Amino acid sequence: MSTFMVASHAENKGASPDPIFAVAMAARKAALQVGREKVVNASIGALYDDQEQFATFKTVVDHLKQMAPEELMNYAPIAGIPEFLQASIDVTFQGNMPEGTFARAVATPGGTGGLRHVFKNYLEAGQKVLIPDWHWGNYRNIASEQDRSYDTYSLFDENNQLNVPNIRDKVKATLKEQNHLVLLFNTPGHNPTGYSLTESDWTQVLDLLKECAEDKSKKITLLLDIAYIDYAGKADETRRFFRLFHHLPQNLLVTIAYSMSKSFLVYGLRSGALIGLSSSEEVVNEFAQVNTGSNRGVWSNGTRCAQRLLADVMQNPDLRAAIDAERDASQELLANRAAIFINEAQEIGLKTFPYHSGFFITLPAAAPAASLKKLTEDYIFATGTGQGIRIAICATPTHKIPGIAKKFKEAL
C-alpha cells in the first residue's frame, strides 16, 4: 500500500476499522433491513434501556441544562477545576483512603487520557506495559501511539482464579529487561469478562510489588482502570480494597484512571481524572506537575461542564442522592440481565469466564470469527476478543436475553 505523505511510523495506521464500532454499524444496518425486534445488538459498550434507547440520567441532563454558559463552554484550567480535582479523589475513594498516603489528581479526557499519561510518563520509549491477556483492545493502540510496547500476563488460572504465579513470572521478567514497570489491572467489573479482583488477590499482588520494590533502582507503577466501578456493587464494598494500599514503598506509585463516562453516562463529554497515590508527598507532587504538563502538550484543556458537574455533585447531597438512585436502578438492570444469561448458560453447559459485575460477559471460543459469523445468521451481533466472544449486556434489552445463550452455544 502506498503511504503517499505520512512518516514511516504512521504507515497503515487506521487501515482497519475499529472492530467494535464496525459490528455495531452492521447491527444497525440489519435492524433497518429486518426490523429492530429481530436483531440483538450485543456489541457496543454503552448502556441502553429496555426500549433500546441510549440511557441517560435525567438528573444529570437537567443539571447540565441549567448551567451558566461560562460553565458549559469556557476553558477549564489545564490541570482541571480545583473543586473537580478534589471531587474526583473523593468520589474514587469514598472514605477508603489508605493510611499513610498522599493523593493528587489531574483532569483527563475520560479514563483513556489517564492511561495515555501513565504509558507515556512512567515508561521509557520502547518499553513494555504489562496488561492482562483478556483486555480492552485499545490498550494496545494507546501504547503504540506513545511508542511503547506491551506484554500480557494470564488473568486466569485453570480454576478461573487470578493467576498470581503467572503475574509474578511476568513482573519479574519485565523488571529484568527494564527498570520501569507499569502493571495494569481493569477492576472491578473487568472489560471484557466482568471479573473483579478480591481483597485476597490484591494482597498477593501488593506483596509481589513490595518485594520487587526492595530493589530501589526499580520504579514500579500500578495502574488501575476503574471505569466500571460504579456498577460493581455498593460503594463501601467496591472501594474497600483501596485501604490495602497503605504505607507503600516510595518507588511504588499507584495510579488510578477514573472515568465519568459510565458513572454518569456522559461518554461523549470525555471527562475523567488520573489520580496518583503514594506514601511520598514529593512523588505525588511530581505526578501532578508532569501530568499537567502532558495535558498542555496533548489536549490542553478538559471539558469544563463535566468537571463542574462532578464538583457540584460532590458538594450537593441532594443532587448526589438523586443521581445515585438513578445509577442504582441501572446497576440493578445490568445485574438482572447478567443473571438471566448466566443462569441459562449454566443450565445448558455454556462456559463463561467468571462474571462479578460490569457491562460485559465473555465466552471462551476456539474460533471466534467463525462463531460470530454464524451468530449473524440469527441477527445476533457480538464482538471477538482474543480467543473469546464478548457480549455487551449493557446494550442488550432484558426481553431479548432469554434464549440467546443457546444460540451462542450452537454457534460455538
C-alpha positions in Angstrom: 0.0 0.0 0.0 1.4 3.4 -0.9 1.8 5.7 2.0 1.9 9.0 0.0 2.8 11.6 2.6 2.9 10.1 6.1 6.0 9.4 8.1 7.1 5.8 8.4 5.8 5.2 11.9 2.3 6.2 10.7 2.1 3.7 7.8 -1.2 1.9 7.6 -2.4 3.4 10.9 -6.2 3.2 11.0 -6.4 1.0 7.9 -8.7 -1.4 9.7 -11.9 -0.1 11.2 -12.4 -0.4 14.9 -13.9 -3.9 15.3 -16.5 -2.9 17.9 -17.9 0.0 16.1 -17.9 -1.9 12.8 -20.1 -4.6 14.4 -22.4 -2.0 15.9 -22.8 -0.5 12.5 -23.6 -3.9 11.0 -26.2 -4.4 13.7 -27.9 -1.1 12.9 -28.0 -1.9 9.2 -29.6 -5.3 10.0 -32.2 -3.6 12.1 -33.1 -1.3 9.2 -33.5 -4.3 6.9 -35.4 -6.8 9.1 -36.7 -4.7 11.9 -35.2 -3.9 15.3 -37.1 -6.6 17.2 -35.3 -9.3 15.2 -31.8 -8.0 16.0 -29.8 -8.5 19.1 -27.1 -5.8 19.2 -24.7 -7.0 22.0 -21.7 -5.1 20.6 -21.4 -1.6 21.9 -20.1 -0.7 25.4 -22.7 1.8 26.3 -25.8 1.4 28.5 -29.1 1.2 26.6 -32.5 0.9 28.3 -35.1 -1.8 27.7 -36.6 0.2 24.9 -33.2 0.1 23.2 -32.7 3.8 23.7 -29.4 5.4 24.7 -29.6 5.6 28.5 -29.1 8.8 30.4 -29.6 10.0 34.0 -32.4 12.6 34.0 -30.8 14.4 36.9 -27.5 14.8 35.1 -29.3 16.1 31.9 -31.3 18.6 33.9 -28.3 19.9 35.8 -26.3 20.4 32.7 -29.2 22.3 31.1 -29.3 24.9 33.9 -25.5 25.6 33.9 -24.4 29.1 33.0 -22.9 29.4 29.5 -19.5 30.1 31.1 -19.5 26.8 32.9 -20.7 25.0 29.7 -18.3 26.4 27.2 -15.4 28.3 28.8 -11.9 26.8 29.2 -11.1 24.8 32.2 -7.7 25.2 33.9 -5.1 22.9 32.3 -4.9 20.7 35.4 -8.7 20.8 35.9 -11.1 22.9 38.0 -9.7 22.7 41.6 -13.1 21.6 43.0 -13.2 18.9 40.4 -9.8 17.6 41.3 -10.8 17.2 44.9 -14.2 15.8 43.9 -12.5 13.1 41.7 -10.4 11.9 44.7 -13.4 12.0 47.0 -15.7 10.0 44.6 -13.0 7.5 43.8 -12.2 6.6 47.5 -15.5 7.5 49.3 -14.0 7.1 52.7 -11.5 4.3 51.8 -8.3 6.4 51.5 -5.4 4.2 52.7 -3.4 5.3 55.7 -0.1 7.0 55.3 -0.7 8.2 51.7 -0.9 11.4 49.7 -3.2 11.8 46.7 -3.2 14.3 43.8 -5.4 14.4 40.6 -5.1 15.7 37.1 -8.1 16.1 34.8 -8.1 13.9 31.7 -10.5 13.2 28.8 -12.1 10.1 30.2 -10.1 7.2 31.6 -8.3 6.9 28.3 -6.4 10.1 28.9 -5.2 8.8 32.2 -3.9 5.6 30.6 -2.1 7.6 28.0 -0.3 9.7 30.5 0.9 6.7 32.6 2.1 4.8 29.5 4.0 7.9 28.3 5.4 9.3 31.6 6.2 6.2 33.6 7.9 4.1 30.9 10.8 4.9 28.6 10.3 4.9 24.9 10.1 1.3 23.6 9.5 -0.2 27.0 6.6 -2.6 27.7 3.4 -2.0 29.7 2.1 -5.3 31.3 -1.6 -5.8 30.6 -3.9 -8.8 31.1 -4.3 -11.3 28.2 -8.1 -10.6 28.3 -8.2 -6.8 27.8 -9.8 -3.8 26.1 -8.1 -3.8 22.7 -7.5 -0.1 22.8 -4.8 -0.5 25.5 -2.6 -1.8 22.6 -3.4 1.3 20.5 -2.7 3.7 23.3 0.7 2.0 23.9 1.6 2.1 20.2 0.7 5.8 20.0 3.2 6.6 22.7 6.0 4.5 21.2 5.5 1.9 23.9 5.1 -1.8 23.6 3.1 -4.3 25.7 3.3 -7.8 27.1 0.4 -9.8 28.6 0.0 -11.8 31.8 -2.5 -14.6 32.2 -5.5 -13.2 34.0 -7.0 -16.6 34.9 -5.5 -19.9 36.0 -7.0 -23.3 35.2 -9.6 -22.7 38.0 -10.6 -19.3 36.7 -8.9 -17.6 39.7 -6.4 -14.8 39.4 -3.2 -16.3 38.0 -0.8 -14.8 40.6 2.1 -17.2 39.7 2.0 -16.0 36.1 1.7 -12.4 37.1 4.8 -12.9 39.3 6.7 -14.5 36.4 5.8 -11.7 34.0 6.6 -8.9 36.5 10.0 -10.5 37.4 10.8 -11.0 33.7 9.8 -7.4 32.8 12.0 -5.9 35.6 15.0 -7.9 34.3 14.6 -6.1 31.0 13.7 -2.6 32.2 13.8 -0.6 35.4 10.4 0.9 34.9 7.3 -1.3 35.4 3.7 -0.4 34.6 1.3 -3.1 35.6 -2.3 -2.6 34.6 -5.5 -4.0 36.1 -9.0 -3.3 34.9 -11.2 -3.9 38.0 -13.8 -4.1 39.4 -16.1 -5.2 36.5 -13.3 -6.0 34.1 -13.8 -5.4 30.4 -14.4 -7.9 28.8 -15.1 -10.6 31.4 -16.8 -8.9 34.4 -14.2 -10.2 36.8 -13.2 -8.3 39.9 -10.1 -8.8 42.0 -10.8 -9.9 45.5 -9.0 -8.5 48.6 -7.1 -11.7 48.7 -6.0 -11.2 45.1 -4.9 -7.7 46.0 -2.9 -8.8 49.0 -0.9 -11.2 46.8 -0.3 -8.6 44.1 0.8 -6.0 46.5 3.1 -8.4 48.3 4.7 -9.1 45.0 5.2 -5.5 44.1 6.5 -4.6 47.5 9.0 -7.4 47.2 10.1 -6.0 43.8 10.3 -2.5 45.2 13.1 -3.6 47.6 15.4 -3.0 44.7 15.4 0.8 44.8 16.7 1.0 41.2 13.2 -0.2 40.1 10.4 2.3 39.5 7.1 0.5 39.8 3.7 1.9 38.8 0.5 0.1 39.5 -2.2 1.4 37.1 -5.9 0.7 37.8 -8.6 1.3 35.2 -11.8 1.6 37.3 -14.2 2.6 34.5 -16.9 0.2 35.7 -16.5 0.6 39.5 -19.9 2.2 40.0 -21.7 -0.8 38.5 -19.9 -3.3 40.7 -21.9 -3.0 43.9 -22.3 -0.7 46.9 -19.5 1.9 47.1 -18.3 0.8 50.6 -17.8 -2.7 49.3 -16.3 -2.0 45.8 -13.8 0.5 47.2 -12.7 -1.3 50.4 -9.6 -2.8 48.6 -8.1 0.7 48.4 -7.4 0.5 52.1 -4.8 -2.1 51.3 -2.6 0.4 49.5 -1.2 1.9 52.8 2.4 2.8 53.6 3.7 1.6 50.3 7.4 2.0 49.3 8.3 5.3 47.8 9.2 3.7 44.5 5.8 2.0 44.2 3.3 4.5 42.8 -0.4 3.7 42.5 -2.2 5.5 39.6 -6.0 5.3 39.1 -7.8 6.2 35.8 -11.2 7.4 36.9 -13.8 8.0 34.3 -17.1 9.8 34.3 -18.3 8.1 31.1 -20.1 5.2 32.6 -20.6 6.5 36.1 -22.6 9.5 34.8 -23.5 8.2 31.3 -21.6 11.1 29.7 -19.3 9.2 27.4 -19.1 12.0 24.8 -18.2 14.7 27.3 -14.8 13.0 27.7 -14.1 13.7 31.3 -12.2 11.8 33.9 -9.1 12.1 36.2 -5.8 10.4 36.7 -5.2 10.1 40.4 -1.7 9.4 41.9 -1.4 7.8 45.3 1.9 7.5 47.1 3.5 7.4 50.6 5.7 10.3 49.4 4.3 13.8 49.0 7.2 14.6 46.7 6.2 11.7 44.4 2.5 12.9 44.1 3.6 16.5 43.6 5.9 15.4 40.7 2.9 13.3 39.4 0.7 16.4 39.3 3.3 18.6 37.7 4.4 16.1 35.0 0.8 15.0 34.0 -0.4 18.6 34.0 2.4 19.4 31.6 1.3 16.5 29.4 -2.2 17.9 29.4 -0.9 21.1 27.9 1.1 19.3 25.2 -1.6 16.9 24.1 -5.2 18.2 24.5 -4.6 21.4 26.5 -7.8 21.7 28.5 -10.6 19.3 29.5 -14.4 19.7 29.3 -15.4 22.3 31.8 -19.1 21.4 32.1 -18.4 17.8 33.0 -15.8 18.9 35.6 -18.4 21.3 37.1 -21.0 18.6 37.2 -18.8 16.3 39.3 -17.8 19.2 41.6 -21.5 20.2 42.1 -22.5 16.5 42.7 -19.9 16.1 45.5 -20.9 19.4 47.1 -24.7 18.9 46.9 -26.0 15.9 48.9 -29.5 16.1 47.3 -28.1 16.2 43.8 -25.8 13.3 44.6 -28.6 11.2 46.1 -30.8 11.7 43.0 -28.1 10.6 40.6 -27.1 7.7 42.9 -30.7 6.5 42.8 -30.8 6.5 39.0 -27.4 4.7 38.9 -28.6 2.1 41.4 -31.5 1.4 39.1 -29.2 0.9 36.1 -26.9 -1.3 38.2 -29.9 -3.5 39.0 -30.9 -3.6 35.4 -27.4 -4.9 34.4 -27.5 -7.4 37.2 -30.8 -8.8 36.1 -29.7 -9.1 32.5 -26.5 -10.8 33.6 -28.4 -13.2 35.9 -30.7 -14.3 33.1 -27.8 -15.1 30.7 -25.5 -16.7 33.3 -28.3 -18.9 34.7 -29.3 -20.1 31.2 -25.6 -20.7 30.3 -25.1 -22.9 33.4 -28.3 -24.9 32.6 -27.0 -25.8 29.1 -23.3 -26.1 29.9 -22.2 -23.0 28.1 -18.8 -21.9 29.6 -18.3 -18.2 30.6 -15.4 -16.5 32.3 -16.2 -15.6 36.0 -18.6 -12.6 35.9 -19.0 -10.5 39.0 -20.3 -7.2 37.6 -20.0 -4.7 34.8 -21.1 -4.2 31.2 -19.8 -7.4 29.6 -19.8 -11.2 29.7 -17.2 -13.2 27.8 -17.2 -16.8 26.4 -14.1 -18.7 25.5 -14.1 -19.6 21.8 -11.7 -21.7 19.8 -12.7 -19.9 16.5 -14.5 -16.7 17.4 -14.6 -15.3 13.9 -16.5 -18.3 12.6 -18.8 -18.4 15.6 -19.6 -14.7 15.2 -20.4 -15.1 11.5 -22.8 -18.0 12.4 -24.5 -15.7 15.0 -25.2 -13.0 12.5 -27.4 -15.5 10.6 -29.7 -15.3 13.6 -29.2 -11.5 13.7 -27.1 -11.7 16.9 -24.2 -9.2 16.9 -21.3 -9.5 19.4 -17.6 -8.9 19.2 -14.5 -11.0 19.2 -11.8 -10.6 21.9 -8.8 -12.8 21.5 -10.0 -16.4 21.8 -13.4 -15.3 23.0 -16.7 -13.6 22.3 -17.7 -10.5 24.3 -21.4 -10.0 25.0 -22.4 -6.4 25.8 -25.3 -7.0 28.2 -25.2 -3.2 28.8 -26.7 -2.7 25.3 -29.0 -5.7 25.2 -32.6 -5.2 26.4 -33.7 -7.6 29.0 -36.5 -9.1 26.9 -34.0 -10.2 24.2 -31.7 -12.1 26.5 -33.7 -15.3 27.2 -32.7 -17.9 24.7 -29.6 -16.3 23.3 -27.3 -18.5 25.5 -28.5 -21.5 23.4 -27.7 -19.6 20.2 -24.2 -18.8 21.4 -23.6 -22.4 22.3 -24.8 -23.6 18.9 -22.5 -21.0 17.2 -19.5 -22.2 19.2 
